[in-house]
Structures are given as structure tokens and as C-alpha cells.
Amino acid sequence: MDALVALADGTVFRGAAVGAAGEALGEMVFNTSMTGYQEILTDPSYAGQMVAMTYPLIGNYGVNPEDEESARPQVRGFLVKECCRRPSNRRATQSLPEYLEAHGVIAVEGIDTRQLTRRVRIHGVMNAAISTEDLTPESLVAKARAWAGLEGVDLVREVSCARPYEVSAPNTRFHVVAFDYGIKRNIVRKLVEEGCRVTVVPATTTAEEALALEPDGIFLSNGPGDPRPLHYAIHACKKLIGTRPIFGICLGHEILGLAFGAEIFHLKFGHRGGNQPIKEQATGRILITAENHGWGIAGDSLPDCLEPTRVNLNDGCVEGMHHRHLPIFSIQCHPEASPGPHDSFHLFRYFTELMEKHAA
């Protein structure tokens, strides 16, 4: 089946459909990871976006239920150079095309993903349309240009859980309330591995409701899109400051920054992939991290009470910060990986150490 991809700048790519039929609008981004496509597809941080993979061959190890980061794929479109139809892996339960079609994800192969990536890098993320129905370039470009886009849109309500739920293991030492702005399953697993009983609550949970659960710590999760319209989350975060140890990642990092009065800015093409080089200020170590975000905290806007702890070596973006007096810290990367390197696993242990000290 033929398929067309149109960018708002007028660029059009023609390829073959490898997923569901139909038409979709979204924000075009790219991911530089070589593996982990199923985790990328199911990461709620990609809500509203179309993802182009820079690695040329995708799907060679198939898919399986254990690698999903949420209940379903979250992307609006998926673009690859070549899609493998016959996977070779003992864990595979489906091929990638079968999985995409079953979940209604429109995907295209055979396009020049290198050219597409270069356009996004040069001109920035942009609106896009993908279709197996409208194969007229001018028409599809017009649809991409007419779409309102994601800036100022609250995407968190679309991906957050509807009601609280709990995940735990035997012999837990701490109780963590995790705000679900689009939380990945492996984040919860890593917290449980460190001895935490995790109560995941909807994004709109108030500070009073969270504290009524008597947690030892508060976790602010990753999530999609622009953090600025999330007034309910920023307000709750402000009221939680000083009550419990707080750990924020990705969108949670940005929400924490906004709660302290820092400024947020839109990155040109974002950080999406498993190879972002980060410098740890205290030790001088260089860490390779997994990231997925299009917004960042302006370093010169941090209040005096917050100290930057990590910086992105590609563009200087604030990658981590901690409060100078309170047990509060946050990072921009995804320390749970899935997919990505494990250089930041130790931060989950650091969170439990803060909770232990606070309890003492």
C-alpha cells in the first residue's frame, strides 16, 4: 500500500505502508536509538508525535508484551528506512508490522530518513501529515500546515491513569507517591527494585490528596509535550515543596523548575535517543543518557535555591538540579533507560537515601 508523508515546510516523502491504513496529523521528530523501538512506540512522552528512526533497519527482533512501557503505542506515526517483516528472536511474539497494524499505528518504510532527519535538525520540529488515503502532495501539505500543533496543549490528561494503583514487592522500606504524567513501566520497576512501594496517582491529584497517602517521598514522572499549560501539576508541586523528598525526571524536572519560578524554552529539535552526553558537575564524569523531550529549563533563570548538577554537552541545556537545602532533585534524562544506557541507574538509590535521611 502506498503512503505519503508531508511536512509543513512543503517537503513530501513517498513510501510504503507497514502498519495500519488511515491518516494522521502530528509533530515530526526523530530518535537516534539503534534498538528499543517497542519501548519508543509505547512511551507516553511521544503522545501527539510522529517518530522517524535514524537507524536504517527496524523490527529485526520483533515485539513482545514484556517490552511495552505502557498499555498501547502512543505515537501518531512511525517512519523507518527499512522494516523487518520476519524477526529472529526467541522472545518475539509478533513482527513489528503485525503489531503496528493490530494497534492502528500508521507507519511508513522506504523513505529517506536521513533527509527527513536533516530537515528537522535544520528547520526544527514541525507539523506533519501521514496518509495512506490522500496521496496528493499539495493536499497533504495543506493539512499539515492547517494543523494547530502541540504548543500550549495539555497532552498529559490523555496519557495519565484514570485512578490510583499500587505496585510493590515483598519487604519494601519506603512508600512513594508517583504522579503519572505519562509514567513508563520501567520507572516503577526501578523504584520497586530499590525497596519502594509505589502508589501511582493521576496527574490531577492535589498535594493534599498525595500527602493523605502518607508517602515517604514524591516522584514526578516523565510525560509528553509542553509543561506550561499543566497548571494543576505546577500548583501541586509548589505545595509539596518542603514536605517530603521529591525526585523529578523529564517532564517532572520541568514542572519542578516551573514551580520554583524558572523559565522553560522550546528546543529546536529536542533530545530524543540513547546517546546524549551529560556532564556531572560535582565529579566531572561524562554520562551517556537516554532522553526524550522537546522543552528545557533555561539555566540563567534558576533561582538561587536551585543548583544545576548536570549539563548537556551538545547544547548546554540544564540536565539536572538539586535544592541547596531541601531533599529535592531532578534530572532531564530517563534514568530507567528502556531503551538506553544504564549510566544513571544510581539516581533511584540516591532517592531512597534521601527518604531514609528525611525519615531519620
C-alpha positions as CSV (number, residue, x, y, z in Angstrom):
1,M,0.0,0.0,0.0
2,D,1.4,3.4,-0.9
3,A,1.8,6.0,1.8
4,L,2.7,9.7,1.8
5,V,4.4,11.8,4.5
6,A,4.1,15.6,4.2
7,L,5.9,18.3,6.3
8,A,4.5,21.8,6.8
9,D,7.6,23.2,5.0
10,G,6.3,21.6,1.8
11,T,8.6,18.5,1.8
12,V,6.9,15.3,0.8
13,F,8.2,11.7,1.1
14,R,6.6,8.7,-0.7
15,G,6.9,5.2,0.8
16,A,5.1,2.0,1.5
17,A,2.7,1.4,4.5
18,V,3.8,-1.2,7.0
19,G,1.2,-0.6,9.6
20,A,-2.5,0.4,9.7
21,A,-4.2,2.3,6.9
22,G,-5.6,5.8,7.5
23,E,-4.4,9.4,8.0
24,A,-2.9,11.2,11.0
25,L,-1.5,14.6,12.0
26,G,1.3,15.1,14.4
27,E,4.6,16.8,15.3
28,M,7.5,15.3,13.4
29,V,10.6,14.3,15.5
30,F,13.4,11.8,15.2
31,N,15.0,9.3,17.5
32,T,18.7,8.2,17.2
33,S,18.4,4.9,19.2
34,M,19.6,1.8,17.4
35,T,17.3,-0.5,19.4
36,G,14.3,-0.2,21.7
37,Y,11.7,0.6,19.0
38,Q,8.9,-1.0,21.0
39,E,9.7,1.0,24.1
40,I,9.8,4.1,22.0
41,L,6.4,3.3,20.4
42,T,4.8,2.8,23.8
43,D,6.5,5.7,25.7
44,P,3.7,8.2,26.6
45,S,6.2,11.0,26.2
46,Y,5.6,10.6,22.4
47,A,1.9,11.4,22.6
48,G,1.0,13.6,19.7
49,Q,4.2,13.0,17.8
50,M,5.4,11.1,14.7
51,V,8.7,9.4,15.2
52,A,11.3,8.8,12.5
53,M,14.1,6.4,13.4
54,T,17.6,7.3,12.2
55,Y,18.9,3.7,12.4
56,P,18.1,2.2,9.0
57,L,16.8,-1.3,9.9
58,I,14.0,-1.5,12.4
59,G,12.0,-4.5,13.6
60,N,14.6,-7.3,13.3
61,Y,13.9,-8.7,16.8
62,G,10.1,-8.4,16.6
63,V,7.9,-7.3,19.6
64,N,6.7,-8.9,22.8
65,P,4.4,-7.9,25.7
66,E,7.3,-7.6,28.2
67,D,8.9,-4.7,26.5
68,E,5.9,-2.3,26.4
69,E,6.3,0.9,28.5
70,S,2.5,1.5,28.6
71,A,-0.7,-0.3,27.6
72,R,-0.5,0.7,23.9
73,P,1.5,2.6,21.3
74,Q,1.4,6.3,21.9
75,V,2.9,7.7,18.6
76,R,0.7,9.1,15.9
77,G,3.0,7.8,13.1
78,F,6.2,5.8,12.7
79,L,8.7,6.2,9.9
80,V,11.7,3.9,9.1
81,K,14.1,3.3,6.2
82,E,13.5,-0.5,6.2
83,C,11.1,-2.5,8.3
84,C,11.9,-6.2,9.0
85,R,8.9,-8.5,8.4
86,R,10.5,-11.8,9.6
87,P,12.0,-11.2,13.1
88,S,14.6,-13.5,14.6
89,N,14.4,-13.6,18.3
90,R,13.2,-16.2,20.8
91,R,11.2,-13.6,22.8
92,A,9.3,-12.3,19.8
93,T,5.5,-12.9,19.7
94,Q,4.8,-10.7,16.7
95,S,6.5,-9.0,13.9
96,L,6.6,-5.2,14.0
97,P,4.3,-4.7,11.0
98,E,1.7,-7.1,12.7
99,Y,2.0,-5.1,16.0
100,L,1.6,-1.7,14.3
101,E,-1.5,-2.9,12.3
102,A,-3.1,-4.5,15.3
103,H,-2.8,-1.2,17.3
104,G,-3.8,1.1,14.5
105,V,-0.5,2.8,14.1
106,I,0.2,4.3,10.7
107,A,3.8,3.5,9.7
108,V,5.8,4.1,6.5
109,E,9.0,2.5,5.2
110,G,11.2,3.2,2.2
111,I,11.5,6.9,2.7
112,D,14.9,8.8,3.0
113,T,15.0,9.0,6.8
114,R,18.4,10.7,6.6
115,Q,17.0,13.6,4.6
116,L,14.0,13.8,6.9
117,T,16.2,14.0,9.9
118,R,18.4,16.7,8.4
119,R,15.3,18.8,7.6
120,V,14.1,18.6,11.2
121,R,17.6,19.4,12.5
122,I,18.0,22.4,10.3
123,H,14.4,23.8,10.5
124,G,13.3,22.4,13.8
125,V,10.3,20.2,14.7
126,M,7.3,20.9,12.5
127,N,3.8,19.8,11.9
128,A,3.4,16.8,9.6
129,A,0.7,14.6,8.0
130,I,0.9,11.0,7.1
131,S,-1.7,9.2,4.9
132,T,-2.4,6.0,3.0
133,E,-5.6,7.6,1.7
134,D,-4.8,11.1,0.5
135,L,-1.8,10.6,-1.9
136,T,-2.0,14.1,-3.4
137,P,1.1,16.0,-2.1
138,E,-0.4,19.5,-2.2
139,S,-3.5,18.4,-0.3
140,L,-1.5,16.6,2.5
141,V,0.9,19.6,2.9
142,A,-2.1,21.8,3.3
143,K,-3.4,19.6,6.1
144,A,-0.1,19.7,7.9
145,R,0.1,23.5,7.7
146,A,-3.5,23.8,8.9
147,W,-3.0,21.7,12.0
148,A,-2.8,23.8,15.2
149,G,0.2,21.8,16.6
150,L,1.1,20.9,20.2
151,E,2.4,24.1,21.7
152,G,0.2,25.1,24.7
153,V,-1.7,21.8,24.5
154,D,-2.2,19.7,27.7
155,L,-1.3,16.1,26.5
156,V,-0.8,14.8,30.0
157,R,-4.6,14.3,30.6
158,E,-4.6,11.9,27.6
159,V,-2.0,9.6,29.0
160,S,-2.3,9.7,32.7
161,C,-4.0,6.9,34.6
162,A,-7.7,7.3,35.5
163,R,-7.4,6.1,39.1
164,P,-4.6,5.3,41.6
165,Y,-2.9,1.9,41.6
166,E,-0.1,0.3,43.6
167,V,2.9,-1.7,42.7
168,S,5.1,-3.3,45.3
169,A,7.3,-6.3,46.2
170,P,8.0,-8.1,49.5
171,N,10.0,-6.2,52.2
172,T,9.5,-2.7,50.9
173,R,11.1,0.0,53.1
174,F,9.6,3.2,51.6
175,H,6.3,4.4,50.3
176,V,6.5,6.6,47.2
177,V,3.6,8.5,45.6
178,A,4.3,8.8,41.9
179,F,2.5,11.4,39.8
180,D,1.6,9.9,36.5
181,Y,2.2,12.5,33.8
182,G,2.9,9.6,31.4
183,I,5.0,7.3,33.6
184,K,6.9,4.4,32.0
185,R,6.6,1.0,33.4
186,N,10.3,0.6,33.9
187,I,10.4,3.6,36.2
188,V,8.0,1.9,38.5
189,R,10.1,-1.3,38.3
190,K,13.3,0.6,39.2
191,L,11.6,2.2,42.2
192,V,10.3,-1.2,43.4
193,E,13.8,-2.7,43.0
194,E,15.1,-0.1,45.4
195,G,12.6,-1.2,48.1
196,C,9.7,1.2,47.3
197,R,6.0,0.5,47.5
198,V,4.8,2.8,44.7
199,T,1.3,4.3,44.6
200,V,0.8,5.8,41.1
201,V,-1.8,8.6,41.1
202,P,-3.4,10.6,38.3
203,A,-1.7,13.8,37.1
204,T,-4.5,16.0,38.5
205,T,-4.1,14.7,42.1
206,T,-3.7,17.5,44.6
207,A,-0.9,17.9,47.1
208,E,-3.4,17.3,49.9
209,E,-4.6,14.1,48.3
210,A,-1.0,12.9,47.8
211,L,0.1,13.7,51.4
212,A,-3.0,11.9,52.8
213,L,-1.5,8.7,51.4
214,E,1.4,9.2,53.9
215,P,4.3,8.8,51.5
216,D,8.0,8.8,52.4
217,G,8.7,10.5,49.0
218,I,7.2,12.1,46.0
219,F,8.1,11.2,42.4
220,L,7.2,13.4,39.4
221,S,7.2,11.3,36.2
222,N,8.1,11.9,32.6
223,G,5.3,12.9,30.2
224,P,4.5,14.5,26.8
225,G,4.6,17.9,25.4
226,D,4.6,21.5,26.7
227,P,4.8,21.7,30.5
228,R,3.5,25.3,30.7
229,P,-0.3,24.5,30.5
230,L,-0.1,22.0,33.3
231,H,-1.2,24.5,36.0
232,Y,-2.7,21.8,38.2
233,A,0.7,19.9,38.3
234,I,2.7,23.1,38.9
235,H,0.4,24.1,41.7
236,A,0.5,20.7,43.4
237,C,4.3,20.7,43.2
238,K,4.6,24.1,44.8
239,K,2.5,22.9,47.8
240,L,4.6,19.7,48.1
241,I,7.9,21.6,48.3
242,G,9.4,21.2,51.8
243,T,7.0,18.4,52.9
244,R,8.8,15.3,51.5
245,P,11.8,14.4,49.4
246,I,11.0,15.0,45.7
247,F,12.5,13.3,42.7
248,G,11.5,14.6,39.2
249,I,12.5,13.3,35.8
250,C,12.0,14.7,32.3
251,L,8.6,16.5,32.4
252,G,8.7,16.2,36.1
253,H,12.0,18.0,36.1
254,E,10.5,20.8,34.0
255,I,7.4,21.0,36.3
256,L,9.7,21.3,39.3
257,G,11.6,24.1,37.6
258,L,8.4,26.0,36.8
259,A,7.2,25.5,40.4
260,F,10.4,27.3,41.6
261,G,9.9,30.1,39.1
262,A,12.4,29.0,36.4
263,E,11.8,29.6,32.7
264,I,11.0,27.0,30.1
265,F,12.0,27.2,26.4
266,H,11.3,25.2,23.3
267,L,14.3,23.2,22.0
268,K,14.8,23.5,18.2
269,F,14.6,19.7,17.6
270,G,14.7,18.2,21.1
271,H,16.8,15.4,22.6
272,R,15.5,12.0,21.6
273,G,17.7,9.0,21.7
274,G,20.0,6.9,23.8
275,N,23.3,8.7,23.2
276,Q,23.0,12.2,24.9
277,P,26.4,13.2,26.6
278,I,25.9,14.7,30.0
279,K,28.5,16.2,32.3
280,E,28.0,15.6,36.1
281,Q,29.2,18.9,37.6
282,A,30.3,17.5,41.0
283,T,32.5,14.8,39.7
284,G,33.3,15.9,36.2
285,R,32.2,12.5,34.9
286,I,30.6,12.2,31.4
287,L,27.5,10.1,31.3
288,I,25.6,8.8,28.3
289,T,21.9,9.0,28.8
290,A,18.5,8.3,27.2
291,E,16.3,11.3,26.6
292,N,13.0,12.2,25.1
293,H,12.0,15.8,25.4
294,G,11.4,19.0,23.4
295,W,11.4,21.5,26.2
296,G,14.2,22.6,28.6
297,I,14.9,24.8,31.6
298,A,16.8,28.0,30.9
299,G,19.9,27.8,33.1
300,D,20.1,31.6,33.7
301,S,16.6,31.6,35.1
302,L,17.2,29.2,38.0
303,P,16.6,30.8,41.4
304,D,19.5,30.9,43.9
305,C,18.0,28.0,45.9
306,L,18.5,25.6,42.9
307,E,21.9,24.4,41.8
308,P,22.5,22.9,38.4
309,T,24.0,19.4,38.7
310,R,24.2,18.2,35.1
311,V,24.6,19.9,31.8
312,N,24.1,18.6,28.2
313,L,27.4,18.8,26.4
314,N,25.7,19.2,23.0
315,D,23.8,22.4,23.7
316,G,24.4,23.4,27.4
317,C,20.8,22.5,28.4
318,V,20.2,22.1,32.2
319,E,20.1,18.3,32.6
320,G,19.9,18.2,36.4
321,M,19.4,20.3,39.5
322,H,19.0,20.0,43.2
323,H,17.8,22.2,46.0
324,R,20.6,23.7,48.2
325,H,18.8,23.0,51.5
326,L,15.9,20.6,50.9
327,P,15.9,17.0,49.7
328,I,14.7,17.8,46.2
329,F,16.4,16.9,43.0
330,S,15.5,16.3,39.3
331,I,17.0,15.3,36.0
332,Q,16.1,15.8,32.4
333,C,17.2,12.3,31.1
334,H,15.4,9.0,31.6
335,P,17.4,7.2,34.2
336,E,15.4,4.0,33.8
337,A,16.7,3.7,30.2
338,S,14.3,1.4,28.3
339,P,15.9,1.9,25.8
340,G,19.3,3.3,26.6
341,P,22.4,3.1,28.7
342,H,22.4,2.4,32.4
343,D,24.7,5.3,33.5
344,S,22.0,6.9,35.7
345,F,20.5,3.9,37.5
346,H,22.2,5.1,40.7
347,L,19.7,8.0,41.0
348,F,17.0,5.7,42.2
349,R,19.2,4.6,45.0
350,Y,20.0,8.3,45.8
351,F,16.3,8.9,46.1
352,T,15.9,6.2,48.7
353,E,18.9,7.6,50.6
354,L,17.2,11.0,50.7
355,M,14.0,9.3,52.0
356,E,15.9,7.4,54.7
357,K,17.7,10.6,55.9
358,H,14.4,12.5,55.9
359,A,12.7,9.8,57.9
360,A,15.6,9.8,60.5
